[in-house]
Amino acid sequence: MVSCKHQEQHQWYEAKCVWVHGPIIVGAGPSGLATSACLTQQGVPSLILEKSDCIASLWHHRTYDRLKLHLPKQFCELPLLGFPENFPKYPTKHQFISYMESYASHFSIQPRFKQAVQSAEFDHVSGFWRVKTQDSEYISRWLIVATGENAEPVIPDIPGIDKFNGGVVHTSLYKSGSEFKNQRVLVIGCGNSGMEVSLDLCRYNAIPHMVVRNTVHVLPREMFGFSTFGIAMALLKWFPLRLVDKFLLLVANFILGNTDQVGLRRPKTGPIELKNVTGKAPVLDVGALSQIKSGKIKVMKGVKEITRNGAKFMDGQEKEIDSIILATGYKSNVPTWLKGCDFFTKDGMPKTPFPNGWKAEKGLYTVGFTRRGLLGTASDAVKIARDMSEQWRTIKDGNNNSCNSHVILFKET
């Protein structure tokens, strides 16, 4: 039996197979919301499937309390609706979540929550995408992958960590240094999260030992009262990338001093070029460097082995440790559920580099995989909506469907 009705909650659970006239979007984070909003503006309906119980679940559940946007708000806005004017230059975690919720409300975006996509595969016989969750199958001409670069935490395999007597937690579960008062804490990772967690730990009289295994660029968050990122974006309009990188490093050394002297060796490649090529962002310092210089944050070489009560390091040192925090970042989870598709690498990133990685074949699109943050997400979302609107109008003009809903539920009989 076929029922053509609007999205009422009780009806969803009766459905076994769901036909979606517009695209299926996997993920209700900033990428999924931005794409849905841009599609709405173009008159294209869509359906978002989200595995958690809320929008922007990474921000809700996997971020620490003191987190703020690393970039000024004008560089973190989604298309068509900016931040409220009364928000500060660097909005807090809770303000960003509030913005996301207002954004979804403004564009009447209603994801279907608690729908964990188990597989998505193109059916060559029918010419449609079949997306399976734990209790339904969704069918559409188009699939938009919006799960992003940071879907799952990276948990490294460190020798001996299973024998450690203390607690081990990834930053995705870290909330505040109050849980680690007066402890000796090993922070593995020296990116923005590792630096900020170490700084937060200092405020609760913990003693962070931050592991710096590789080279890292540390830049001041602001230069001469202006956002470092904003200065870089402005200069790139007029000057070559490598010249801008040299300028940033010259000013950074003037403001911060030689970071090599405190164990933070700079890469040979400049900060913007490195970000574009590898996705590794420079650290924007918000106070951790001064704590490193004062000795409150201990910089350690790479970990050789975790022992029952501490750690051995590559330089021969051994320290007693009470807890371990893994500031080891996140990764894409696309390879675990997108089947029969060679558009993504084994690491879950599009093989086609920015700015052309947003569109694949057979109605497959990707958003939020640019390694360029929310600016890249906004760019992808606008391109996808424009491209898809042309297809949508062609199909709509050719169909005389009396049903007003963009979702049709095929119920079990």
C-alpha positions in Angstrom: 0.0 0.0 0.0 1.3 3.5 -0.8 0.7 6.4 1.4 1.5 10.0 0.3 1.5 12.2 3.5 3.6 14.7 5.3 6.4 13.8 7.8 4.4 13.0 10.9 6.5 11.2 13.5 4.4 8.1 14.0 4.2 7.5 10.3 8.0 7.2 9.9 8.2 4.1 12.1 5.5 2.3 10.1 7.6 2.8 6.9 9.8 0.0 5.6 10.7 1.7 2.3 10.7 5.5 1.8 10.8 7.1 -1.6 12.4 10.6 -1.5 11.7 12.9 -4.5 14.6 15.2 -3.6 18.1 14.3 -2.5 19.0 12.3 0.6 21.5 14.2 2.8 23.5 12.1 5.3 24.5 14.1 8.3 22.8 17.0 10.2 25.9 18.9 11.0 26.8 22.3 9.5 27.4 20.7 6.1 24.0 19.0 5.9 22.1 22.0 7.2 23.9 24.4 4.8 23.1 22.2 1.8 19.5 21.7 2.8 19.0 25.5 3.2 20.6 26.3 -0.2 18.4 23.6 -1.8 15.3 25.1 -0.1 16.2 28.5 -1.6 16.3 26.8 -5.0 13.0 25.1 -4.5 14.4 21.7 -4.1 13.2 19.5 -1.2 15.5 17.2 0.7 15.6 14.8 3.6 18.4 14.7 6.1 19.2 11.4 7.9 21.1 11.9 11.2 22.3 9.1 13.4 22.2 11.1 16.7 19.2 12.8 18.4 20.1 16.4 17.5 21.6 18.6 14.9 25.3 19.5 15.1 25.9 16.5 17.3 29.7 16.9 17.3 29.3 20.3 18.8 26.7 19.1 21.3 28.4 16.0 22.5 32.0 15.9 21.5 33.4 19.3 22.4 35.0 20.7 25.6 33.2 23.4 27.6 35.7 26.3 27.0 35.7 25.8 23.2 35.3 28.9 21.1 35.5 29.3 17.3 39.1 29.7 16.3 38.2 32.1 13.5 36.1 35.3 13.6 32.4 34.7 13.1 32.3 36.2 9.6 34.5 33.3 8.4 32.3 30.7 10.0 28.8 31.7 8.7 26.7 29.3 6.7 25.0 30.6 3.5 22.0 32.8 3.5 21.9 33.5 7.3 24.7 35.1 9.4 25.4 35.1 13.1 23.4 37.5 15.3 25.0 40.9 15.5 25.3 40.7 19.3 27.5 37.6 19.2 31.1 38.2 20.1 33.9 38.1 17.5 34.8 34.5 18.5 31.5 32.8 19.5 31.5 30.2 22.2 30.5 26.5 21.7 27.0 27.2 23.1 26.5 30.3 20.9 27.5 28.3 17.8 25.0 25.6 18.7 22.3 28.2 19.2 23.2 29.6 15.7 22.9 26.1 14.2 19.5 25.6 15.8 18.2 29.0 14.7 19.5 28.2 11.2 17.6 25.0 11.0 14.4 26.6 12.4 14.7 29.6 9.9 14.8 27.2 6.9 12.3 24.8 8.4 14.9 22.0 8.3 13.6 18.9 10.1 16.1 16.0 9.9 15.0 12.5 10.7 17.0 11.7 13.9 18.2 8.4 15.2 18.7 7.1 11.6 22.2 5.6 11.5 23.0 4.9 7.8 24.4 1.4 7.6 24.9 1.3 3.9 24.3 3.5 0.8 24.8 2.0 -2.7 23.8 3.0 -6.2 21.4 0.5 -7.8 22.5 0.2 -11.4 19.4 -1.6 -12.4 16.9 1.1 -11.2 19.3 4.0 -11.4 18.6 5.1 -7.9 20.5 5.3 -4.6 19.4 2.9 -1.9 20.2 4.1 1.6 19.6 1.7 4.5 19.3 2.6 8.2 18.5 0.3 11.1 14.8 0.3 10.4 14.1 1.7 6.9 15.4 1.9 3.3 15.4 5.3 1.6 15.4 5.6 -2.2 16.4 8.7 -4.2 18.0 9.9 -7.5 20.6 11.8 -5.5 22.8 11.2 -2.4 24.6 14.0 -0.6 27.4 12.9 1.7 27.6 15.5 4.5 29.2 13.5 7.3 32.4 15.5 7.0 36.0 15.1 7.8 35.4 14.8 11.6 32.9 12.0 11.9 34.8 9.6 14.2 37.6 10.1 16.7 41.0 8.8 15.8 42.3 6.4 18.5 46.0 5.6 17.9 47.5 2.2 18.8 50.1 3.1 21.4 52.3 0.3 22.8 51.3 -0.5 26.4 48.3 1.7 26.7 46.0 -1.2 27.5 48.1 -1.8 30.6 47.9 1.7 31.9 46.3 1.9 35.4 44.9 5.4 35.0 42.1 6.8 32.9 42.4 7.2 29.1 40.0 9.6 27.3 39.8 11.1 23.8 39.2 14.9 23.6 35.7 14.0 22.1 34.8 13.0 25.7 36.8 15.7 27.5 34.6 18.5 29.0 36.7 20.3 31.6 40.0 20.2 33.5 38.0 20.1 36.7 38.0 16.3 36.3 41.8 16.3 36.4 42.6 18.6 39.3 46.2 18.3 40.6 46.9 15.3 38.2 49.8 14.7 36.0 48.2 14.4 32.6 49.7 13.1 29.4 48.2 15.0 26.4 49.0 13.2 23.2 48.7 15.6 20.3 49.7 19.3 19.9 47.1 20.7 17.5 44.5 23.3 18.5 42.7 20.7 20.7 45.9 19.5 22.4 47.0 23.1 23.1 43.6 24.2 24.4 43.1 21.2 26.6 46.6 21.6 28.1 45.8 25.3 28.8 42.5 24.3 30.4 44.2 21.7 32.6 46.6 24.4 33.9 43.6 26.4 35.2 42.8 23.4 37.5 46.4 23.0 38.8 47.0 19.9 36.7 50.4 19.3 35.2 50.0 18.7 31.5 52.7 16.9 29.6 52.0 17.6 25.9 53.4 15.2 23.4 54.8 16.9 20.3 55.8 14.2 17.9 56.0 16.2 14.7 56.6 19.7 13.5 53.8 22.3 14.1 53.0 25.9 13.1 52.0 28.1 16.0 50.6 31.5 15.0 49.1 34.3 17.1 45.3 34.3 16.8 45.5 38.0 16.0 48.1 40.3 14.6 48.0 44.1 15.2 44.5 43.7 16.5 43.2 41.9 13.4 42.4 38.2 12.9 45.5 36.4 11.6 43.2 34.3 9.3 41.5 37.5 8.1 44.9 39.1 7.3 45.9 36.0 5.4 42.7 35.9 3.3 43.1 39.6 2.4 46.7 39.2 1.4 46.0 36.1 -0.7 43.9 38.3 -3.0 46.9 40.3 -4.0 50.1 38.2 -3.3 51.3 34.6 -4.0 50.6 32.1 -1.3 54.3 31.5 -0.4 54.9 35.2 0.0 51.9 35.4 2.4 53.2 32.5 4.4 56.6 34.2 4.7 54.9 37.3 6.0 52.8 35.4 8.5 55.9 33.6 9.9 57.9 36.8 10.1 55.2 38.5 12.2 54.6 35.3 14.2 58.3 35.1 15.2 58.2 38.8 16.1 55.1 38.3 18.4 55.7 34.8 19.8 59.4 34.4 19.5 61.2 31.4 18.2 59.0 28.4 19.0 61.8 26.0 18.2 63.4 27.0 21.5 60.4 25.5 23.5 60.2 22.3 21.5 57.7 23.4 18.9 59.7 23.0 15.6 58.1 24.6 12.6 57.6 22.6 9.3 59.6 23.7 6.3 56.3 24.2 4.4 54.4 27.4 5.2 51.2 27.3 7.3 48.7 28.1 4.6 50.4 25.9 2.0 50.6 23.0 4.5 46.9 23.4 5.4 45.9 23.3 1.7 48.0 20.3 0.8 47.6 18.1 3.9 44.7 19.6 5.8 46.9 20.2 8.9 45.8 23.5 10.4 48.2 25.8 12.2 47.7 26.2 15.9 46.2 29.6 16.7 47.5 30.5 20.1 45.1 31.6 22.8 47.5 31.4 25.8 49.0 27.9 25.8 52.4 29.2 24.5 53.0 31.4 27.5 52.3 28.4 29.8 54.8 26.4 27.8 57.4 29.1 28.2 56.7 29.3 31.9 57.1 25.5 32.3 53.5 24.9 33.4 52.9 22.9 30.2 55.7 20.4 29.7 56.6 19.6 26.0 57.6 16.0 25.5 59.0 14.1 22.6 57.1 11.2 21.0 55.8 8.4 23.2 57.8 5.2 23.0 55.7 3.1 25.4 52.9 3.5 28.0 53.7 1.8 31.3 51.3 0.8 34.1 52.0 4.1 35.9 53.4 6.4 33.3 55.1 6.7 29.9 58.5 6.3 28.3 59.5 8.8 25.7 61.6 8.7 22.5 64.4 10.8 24.1 64.8 8.3 27.0 62.8 10.2 29.6 60.3 8.4 31.8 57.4 10.1 33.6 54.8 9.0 36.1 51.3 9.9 34.8 47.8 9.8 36.3 45.7 10.2 33.2 46.0 10.3 29.4 44.1 12.5 27.0 44.2 11.7 23.3 44.1 14.9 21.3 44.5 12.9 18.2 41.8 14.4 16.1 39.0 12.9 13.9 38.5 11.1 10.6 35.9 10.5 8.0 33.7 7.4 8.3 32.5 7.3 4.7 34.3 4.1 3.8 32.3 2.2 6.5 28.9 2.8 4.8 29.2 4.1 1.2 29.5 1.0 -0.9 30.5 0.3 -4.5 32.0 3.8 -5.0 35.5 4.7 -5.8 35.1 8.5 -5.6 36.5 8.5 -2.0 40.0 7.4 -0.8 40.4 4.7 1.8 40.7 7.6 4.3 37.2 8.7 3.4 38.2 11.9 1.5 37.2 12.8 -2.1 40.0 11.8 -4.6 39.2 14.9 -6.6 40.9 17.9 -4.8 39.3 21.2 -3.9 37.5 23.1 -5.5 36.1 20.3 -7.6 35.5 17.5 -5.1 31.9 18.4 -4.4 30.4 16.4 -7.4 30.8 12.8 -8.4 28.8 10.7 -10.8 25.3 9.1 -10.7 23.8 11.8 -8.5 26.5 11.6 -5.8 27.6 14.9 -4.1 29.9 15.6 -1.1 30.0 18.6 1.2 32.4 19.5 4.0 35.4 17.6 2.8 37.4 20.6 1.5 39.9 20.8 4.5 38.9 24.5 4.5 36.5 24.6 7.4 33.1 26.2 7.3 34.1 28.5 4.4 34.7 25.4 2.3 31.4 23.9 3.5 29.5 27.0 2.4 31.1 27.0 -1.0 30.2 23.3 -1.5 26.6 23.8 -0.4 26.0 26.7 -2.8 27.5 24.8 -5.8 25.5 21.7 -5.1 22.2 23.6 -4.8 22.8 25.4 -8.1 23.7 22.2 -9.9 20.9 20.2 -8.5 18.2 22.8 -9.1 18.7 22.5 -12.8 18.1 18.8 -12.7 15.2 19.2 -10.3 13.3 21.6 -12.6 13.8 19.3 -15.6 12.4 16.3 -13.8 9.6 18.3 -12.1 8.5 19.7 -15.5 8.4 16.2 -16.9 6.3 14.8 -14.1 2.6 15.3 -13.3 2.6 14.0 -9.8 -0.6 14.8 -7.8 1.1 14.2 -4.5 2.3 17.4 -2.8 4.7 15.7 -0.4 8.3 15.0 -1.4 8.3 11.8 0.7 6.3 8.7 -0.1 6.1 5.9 2.4 5.7 2.3 1.3 4.2 0.5 4.2 4.2 -3.2 4.9 1.0 -4.8 4.1 
